[in-house]
Amino acid sequence: MSGGPKSGGGSTYVGNSLDGSSKGHFGDNYTYIHGDRKRRPPPIINGDKCSAKDIATTLHYHCAKCEDGTYNICIQCYRNGRGCHNWRDFRNARKRELQEREEQYQLKAVQMESTSKPRPPKVGSPHTLSARKYIQTTEDDCVAGSEGWQLQDGAFCESCLDFCGESYWNCKTCFGGGWGFCDRCVQKGRHCSHELFPIQQEKYCEKPKEAPYAKQSPHLASDRYILLPTWHYCDTCQNEILPGESRLHCYECSDGHFDMLAIGVYCGNTWRSLSFQGTHLHERMSLLTLIILGEGAIGIAKSCQYVTFSEGTFSFTGSVAGEIFCAVINLHFLYMLYFDWIQEEEFGIIRQQLCSVLHFPLHVALVLAVEGAAQCITWNAAIRRGNVLVHQVEHWVPILNHTAGGNPTATDWKNAAIDLNTTANTLFDIALERSSGTLSILQTLAYSGQSQIAAVPAILNGTNAPETAGNAFWWLTGVLYQTTFKIAGFYPPETTDEINQTVTYLGDSLDFTKFDEGYWMDQACCAE
């Protein structure tokens, strides 16, 4: 059978490849015909470094000098520093090596000129690998006679791998200057942390500059790029942000093109020009509200943890459990009340400003509500523990009150001292574990010391000195009641009187005989 195009199944391959080369394994001499439309397959390009197959439609790098201009490598080899035969990689190691070899050859050439020996050949300048990719054109272009594939050659974004002919942000640090991003990735924050320079191909510019930027970038030597001026405007006051002024950039608002002055003094002076159009004001206020409600939930959980790990000091009584339940219900009610009625659509400027202003008192009220609910739980638990102490004291008051007709014996005074001493040791130990401030720790140590060396011995000696024992009894009762609330986290203000009293308790033993009868009972009743 004579040679010619082969057909079958309604499809035929004729013609040559796009770049005229014979490298490849399929479609080198054929054109794909389907119906009335003609479309050539993409050029078959393989990686010469790693033997990667069919890299024409993906980002790859081409050397116009090695192997008669048919040398290509994939993007993985390029980023790993595996270039062509004479390439300066992004670490500049190859460039320095070539420069040293060039200097050595020049030195040898000078030495050999005197002996009339032939001069060794110079090493050529490092090659430049240009990024390129073939993209498929539209069907309309194919009907009009286009080959169906278009070559993109130049700068590509290292994040999304898209072509960046009109807008490219170059980094002079990464990969030795052979690195950059498209405008969209820069505005969205998908870029490195170094300084970026906006450049553009000269053919896209209306007024090209004289000095091309490509001389400073190793991977753009084949094209002429110019440096573009940059300017930013504050989207709240519509004024230009001058060079050197700090600005805030939002990656979400206005598709990543939202900037605002970091110091809004000028914006505040011209508040009439403030605008929230195109911003996510509702989302931001909603997030702030959600943070406040979340902190309220954390506060309730911490209060429950405080009661649970109080080593028996506090307990989940009926009122405490009911208060926890009400706090959770109120938190859920506030969440539903805010988020179920919120409107997501954009409002006008005045309504936006009014919404933002009214959120301030709302958030203040929410903070007070959720923090107050958490504090009320621990306060209620402390009240219940204080009531237990009051009932304990009320058991001994009729027995020990000799002025009201009681006739306490030595055994009664001893049992009362043992009972209060056991409670005091338990509360003082827990208070020392829970205390974080210096004054509260010193006060607890002072109370514990005075109870052991002054109060308990005075109560034990109640038969001989009932008035002194009564003062010691009521002093210890008031101290234990205050300690109960300190364990719950409620501390009195650090006044001068508190500090002086702590120093006195730490220094000398209390002499309860110096106080009038009933003095410490009045102090204990005030504490309760």
C-alpha positions in Angstrom: 0.0 0.0 0.0 1.3 3.4 -0.9 2.1 5.9 1.8 -0.5 8.5 2.8 -2.6 9.6 5.7 -4.2 6.9 7.7 -7.9 7.2 8.5 -10.2 5.3 10.8 -13.0 6.0 13.2 -13.7 9.4 11.6 -10.3 10.8 12.7 -7.1 11.4 10.7 -3.6 12.6 11.5 -1.6 14.5 8.9 1.1 17.3 8.8 4.0 18.1 11.1 4.4 19.2 14.8 4.2 22.8 15.8 7.8 23.5 16.5 9.0 21.5 13.5 11.1 19.2 15.6 11.0 15.4 15.3 11.4 14.8 19.0 8.6 12.7 20.5 6.8 9.5 20.2 3.4 10.3 18.8 1.9 12.8 16.4 5.1 14.1 14.9 3.8 14.1 11.3 0.1 14.2 11.6 -2.7 16.7 12.0 -5.8 15.7 13.9 -9.0 16.1 11.8 -12.4 15.7 13.4 -15.4 16.6 11.3 -14.9 19.9 9.5 -12.5 21.3 12.1 -8.8 20.9 12.1 -6.7 20.9 15.2 -3.2 19.9 15.6 -2.1 18.0 18.8 0.2 19.9 21.2 3.9 19.6 20.5 5.4 16.6 22.1 8.0 17.9 24.6 9.8 15.6 27.1 12.0 16.6 30.0 15.7 16.1 29.0 16.8 15.9 32.6 14.4 13.5 34.2 12.7 12.0 31.1 9.3 13.4 32.1 6.7 12.8 29.3 4.4 15.4 27.6 5.3 18.6 29.5 4.3 20.9 26.7 0.9 21.9 28.3 2.4 22.3 31.7 4.9 24.9 32.9 8.4 23.9 31.8 11.7 25.6 31.1 13.4 25.9 27.7 17.0 26.6 26.8 17.5 28.2 23.3 21.2 27.3 23.1 21.6 23.7 24.4 21.1 20.9 21.8 20.2 23.4 19.0 17.4 25.0 21.0 15.5 21.8 21.8 16.5 21.4 25.4 13.6 21.4 27.9 13.3 20.5 31.6 10.2 20.2 33.9 9.4 22.5 36.7 10.5 20.0 39.4 14.0 19.8 37.9 14.2 23.6 37.7 13.3 24.1 41.3 15.7 21.4 42.4 18.6 23.2 40.7 18.9 20.9 37.7 19.2 23.0 34.7 20.8 22.8 31.2 24.5 22.2 30.5 25.5 25.7 31.1 22.9 27.2 33.5 23.2 29.5 36.5 20.9 28.1 39.1 19.0 30.0 41.7 21.8 29.4 44.3 24.3 31.2 41.9 26.8 28.4 42.6 27.1 27.6 38.9 27.6 31.3 38.0 30.4 31.7 40.5 32.0 28.5 39.2 31.9 29.7 35.6 33.3 33.1 36.6 36.2 31.4 38.4 36.9 29.2 35.4 36.8 32.3 33.1 39.3 34.1 35.2 41.6 31.0 35.2 41.5 30.7 31.4 42.2 34.4 31.0 45.2 34.1 33.3 46.5 31.1 31.4 45.9 32.9 28.1 48.2 35.7 29.3 50.9 33.3 30.3 50.7 31.3 27.0 50.8 34.4 24.7 54.5 34.7 25.5 55.2 31.1 24.4 53.0 31.5 21.3 50.7 28.6 22.3 47.1 28.6 21.2 44.7 30.3 23.6 42.2 28.0 25.2 38.6 28.6 24.4 36.6 30.9 26.7 33.6 29.5 28.6 30.5 31.1 27.4 28.1 33.1 29.5 25.6 31.1 31.5 22.4 30.2 29.7 19.0 31.5 30.6 16.0 29.1 31.0 12.8 30.7 29.9 9.5 29.6 31.4 6.9 28.6 28.8 3.7 26.7 28.4 1.3 25.8 25.5 -2.3 26.6 26.0 -5.3 25.5 23.9 -7.0 28.2 21.9 -10.8 28.5 21.5 -12.8 26.6 19.0 -13.5 29.7 17.0 -9.8 30.2 16.4 -9.5 26.6 15.2 -12.3 27.1 12.6 -10.6 30.2 11.4 -7.5 28.2 10.6 -5.5 28.5 13.8 -3.2 25.7 14.8 -5.2 25.3 18.1 -2.2 25.9 20.5 -0.6 29.1 21.7 2.8 29.4 23.3 3.1 31.5 26.5 6.7 32.5 27.1 7.9 34.8 29.8 7.0 35.3 33.5 4.8 32.8 35.3 3.4 32.9 38.8 5.2 30.5 41.2 2.0 30.1 43.2 -0.8 29.4 40.7 1.5 28.8 37.7 -0.5 31.2 35.5 1.1 33.5 32.8 1.9 37.0 34.0 2.6 39.1 31.0 0.7 42.2 32.0 1.3 42.2 35.7 4.2 40.4 37.5 5.6 40.8 41.0 9.3 39.9 41.0 11.2 38.8 44.2 15.0 39.5 44.1 15.6 37.2 47.0 14.0 33.9 46.3 15.8 31.7 43.7 18.4 34.4 43.1 15.8 36.7 41.6 14.1 34.1 39.4 10.9 34.1 41.4 7.6 36.0 41.3 3.9 36.0 41.5 0.8 37.2 39.7 -1.2 40.2 40.9 -4.1 38.1 42.1 -1.9 35.9 44.3 -0.2 39.0 45.7 -3.5 40.6 46.6 -4.7 37.4 48.2 -1.6 37.0 50.3 -0.2 33.9 48.5 3.4 35.1 48.1 6.7 35.1 49.9 7.6 37.6 52.7 10.3 39.5 50.8 10.0 42.8 49.0 8.2 42.5 45.6 8.7 44.7 42.5 5.8 45.1 40.1 6.9 44.8 36.4 5.3 44.4 33.0 6.2 43.3 29.6 7.2 46.2 27.4 4.7 45.3 24.7 1.8 45.8 27.1 3.0 49.3 28.1 1.8 52.5 26.5 5.0 54.4 27.3 7.9 52.0 27.7 10.8 53.1 29.9 14.4 53.3 28.7 16.0 50.9 31.2 14.6 47.4 31.0 14.0 45.7 34.4 14.9 42.3 32.9 18.6 43.0 33.3 18.2 42.7 37.0 16.2 39.4 36.8 18.0 36.3 35.5 14.9 34.4 34.3 13.6 37.3 32.2 16.6 38.0 30.0 14.8 37.1 26.8 12.0 39.6 27.3 12.0 43.3 28.0 10.2 44.2 31.2 9.8 47.6 32.8 9.3 48.5 36.4 5.8 49.8 37.1 4.9 52.6 39.6 2.8 51.6 42.6 0.2 53.6 44.4 -2.5 52.8 46.9 -5.6 54.6 48.1 -7.4 54.3 51.4 -10.7 52.7 50.8 -12.3 54.4 53.8 -11.3 58.0 53.2 -10.5 57.8 49.5 -7.1 59.5 50.0 -3.8 58.4 48.5 -1.5 56.4 50.8 1.9 58.1 50.5 5.1 56.0 50.2 6.4 55.2 53.7 2.9 55.4 55.3 1.7 52.2 57.0 -1.4 50.6 55.6 -3.7 47.7 56.4 -4.5 45.3 53.6 -7.5 42.9 53.5 -7.2 39.7 51.5 -10.9 39.2 51.2 -12.6 42.6 50.8 -13.0 43.8 47.2 -11.3 40.7 45.9 -8.1 41.5 47.7 -7.9 45.2 46.6 -8.8 46.8 50.0 -6.3 49.0 51.7 -6.7 51.3 54.7 -4.4 53.7 56.6 -3.0 52.0 59.7 -3.3 55.2 61.7 -6.8 56.5 60.9 -6.2 60.0 62.3 -7.0 61.6 58.9 -9.9 59.3 58.3 -11.3 60.3 61.7 -11.1 64.0 60.9 -12.9 63.4 57.7 -15.5 61.0 59.0 -18.1 62.1 56.5 -16.2 60.3 53.8 -16.0 57.0 55.7 -17.5 54.2 53.7 -18.0 50.5 54.4 -19.1 49.7 50.9 -17.5 46.5 49.6 -16.3 45.5 53.0 -17.3 42.6 55.3 -18.6 44.8 58.2 -21.4 42.4 59.1 -19.1 39.4 59.1 -16.5 41.2 61.3 -19.1 42.3 63.8 -20.6 38.8 63.9 -17.1 37.3 64.5 -16.6 39.8 67.4 -19.9 38.9 68.9 -19.2 35.2 68.5 -15.8 35.7 70.3 -17.6 37.4 73.2 -20.2 34.6 73.5 -17.4 32.1 73.2 -15.5 33.7 76.1 -18.7 33.5 78.1 -19.0 29.8 77.5 -15.3 29.4 78.5 -16.0 31.4 81.7 -19.0 29.2 82.6 -16.8 26.1 82.0 -14.1 27.5 84.2 -16.6 28.2 87.0 -17.8 24.6 86.8 -14.2 23.5 86.9 -13.5 25.7 89.9 -16.4 24.0 91.8 -15.4 20.5 90.7 -11.8 20.8 91.8 -12.3 22.6 95.0 -11.5 19.4 97.1 -14.9 19.4 98.7 -15.0 23.1 99.6 -17.8 23.8 97.1 -20.4 21.5 95.8 -23.1 21.4 93.1 -26.1 22.2 95.2 -29.5 22.7 93.7 -29.1 26.4 93.4 -25.6 26.2 91.9 -26.7 23.7 89.3 -29.8 25.7 88.5 -27.7 28.8 88.0 -25.3 27.0 85.6 -28.3 25.8 83.7 -29.8 29.3 83.4 -26.4 30.7 82.3 -26.1 28.2 79.5 -29.7 28.9 78.4 -29.1 32.6 78.4 -26.0 32.2 76.4 -27.8 30.1 73.8 -30.7 32.6 73.8 -28.3 35.5 73.1 -26.7 33.5 70.3 -30.0 32.8 68.6 -31.3 36.4 69.2 -28.3 37.8 67.4 -27.5 35.4 64.6 -31.0 34.3 63.7 -32.1 37.9 63.0 -28.9 39.2 61.4 -29.2 40.5 57.8 -26.3 39.7 55.5 -27.1 42.2 52.7 -25.1 45.4 52.3 -26.6 48.6 53.6 -26.0 52.2 52.7 -23.2 54.3 54.3 -25.3 55.8 57.0 -26.9 52.6 58.0 -23.5 50.9 58.0 -22.1 53.6 60.4 -25.1 53.4 62.6 -24.8 49.6 62.8 -21.1 49.8 63.7 -21.8 52.4 66.4 -24.6 50.5 68.0 -22.5 47.4 68.3 -20.3 49.0 70.9 -22.9 49.2 73.7 -24.2 45.8 72.6 -20.8 44.2 73.0 -20.2 46.0 76.3 -23.5 44.6 77.6 -22.7 41.1 76.3 -19.3 41.2 78.1 -20.9 42.2 81.4 -23.7 39.6 81.0 -21.5 36.6 80.2 -18.8 37.5 82.7 -21.4 38.2 85.3 -23.0 34.8 84.8 -19.7 33.1 85.3 -18.9 35.1 88.4 -22.4 34.4 89.9 -21.8 30.7 89.7 -18.7 30.8 91.9 -20.2 33.4 94.1 -23.3 31.3 94.8 -21.1 28.3 95.5 -19.1 30.4 98.0 -22.3 31.6 99.7 -23.5 28.0 100.1 -20.2 27.0 101.7 -20.4 30.0 103.9 -23.9 29.0 105.0 -22.4 25.6 106.0 -19.9 27.4 108.2 -22.6 29.6 109.7 -24.7 26.5 110.6 -21.5 25.0 112.2 -21.0 28.1 114.3 -24.7 28.3 115.3 -24.4 24.8 116.7 -21.8 26.0 119.3 -23.1 29.5 120.1 -25.9 28.3 122.5 -23.5 26.0 124.2 -20.6 28.4 124.6 -22.5 31.6 125.4 -22.1 31.8 129.1 -23.8 35.2 129.2 -27.1 33.8 127.9 -27.4 31.2 130.6 -25.1 28.6 129.1 -22.8 26.5 131.2 -20.0 25.3 128.9 -17.7 22.7 130.2 -14.1 22.1 129.4 -15.2 19.3 127.0 -17.5 21.7 125.2 -14.7 24.2 124.7 -12.3 21.4 123.6 -14.8 20.0 121.0 -15.5 23.5 119.6 -11.8 24.1 119.3 -11.2 20.8 117.5 -14.2 21.4 115.2 -13.1 24.9 114.1 -9.4 23.9 113.9 -10.3 21.0 111.5 -12.3 23.4 109.3 -9.5 26.0 109.5 -6.8 23.6 108.4 -8.8 22.4 105.4 -9.7 25.9 104.2 -6.3 27.4 104.8 -4.6 24.6 102.8 -6.9 25.0 99.9 -6.5 28.8 100.0 -2.8 28.5 99.8 -3.1 26.3 96.7 -5.5 28.7 95.0 -3.8 32.0 96.0 -1.8 33.7 93.3 -1.1 37.2 94.8 1.6 37.8 97.3 -0.7 39.6 99.8 -3.3 36.8 99.7 -0.6 34.2 100.4 0.8 36.2 103.3 -2.6 36.7 104.8 -3.4 33.0 104.6 -0.1 32.2 106.3 -0.8 34.8 109.0 -4.3 33.5 109.7 -3.1 30.0 109.9 -0.3 30.9 112.3 -2.6 33.0 114.6 -5.2 30.2 114.7 -2.6 27.7 115.9 -0.7 29.9 118.4 -3.4 32.2 119.7 -7.0 31.4 118.7 -7.2 27.6 119.3 -5.3 27.7 122.6 -7.5 30.5 123.8 -10.7 28.5 123.0 -9.3 25.4 124.8 -8.8 27.6 127.9 -12.4 28.8 127.7 -13.2 27.4 131.2 -10.8 29.8 132.9 -11.2 32.8 130.5 -14.6 32.5 128.8 -14.5 36.1 127.5 -11.1 35.6 125.8 -12.2 32.3 124.4 -15.3 33.9 123.0 -13.2 36.6 121.2 -10.9 33.9 119.8 -14.0 31.9 118.7 -15.5 34.8 116.8 -12.2 36.0 115.3 -11.6 32.5 113.8 -15.2 32.4 112.5 -14.8 35.7 110.6 -11.4 34.7 109.2 -12.8 31.3 107.9 -15.8 33.1 106.3 -13.4 35.5 104.5 -11.2 32.6 103.4 -14.1 30.8 101.9 -14.6 33.7 99.4 -10.9 34.0 98.7 -10.9 30.4 97.6 -13.7 31.3 95.2 -11.5 34.0 93.8 -13.1 37.1 95.4 -10.3 39.1 97.1 -10.7 42.4 99.0 -8.8 45.4 97.6 -5.2 45.6 98.7 -5.5 48.6 101.0 -3.0 50.0 103.5 -5.0 48.6 106.4 -5.0 45.1 104.9 -1.2 45.3 104.5 -0.6 46.6 108.0 -2.9 44.0 109.5 -1.1 41.2 107.7 2.3 42.5 108.9 0.9 42.6 112.5 -0.4 39.0 112.3 2.9 37.8 110.9 4.9 39.5 113.7 3.2 39.1 117.0 0.6 36.7 118.6 -2.8 38.1 119.1 -3.8 39.0 122.6 -7.6 38.5 122.8 -7.7 39.9 126.4 -7.1 43.4 125.0 -10.4 43.4 123.1 -13.8 44.0 124.6 -16.2 41.2 124.8 -18.3 41.0 121.7 -15.7 43.0 119.5 -14.8 40.1 117.3 -18.4 38.9 117.2 -19.4 42.2 115.6 -16.5 41.9 113.2 -17.6 38.3 112.2 -21.2 39.4 111.8 -20.1 42.2 109.4 -18.0 39.7 107.4 -21.0 37.4 107.1 
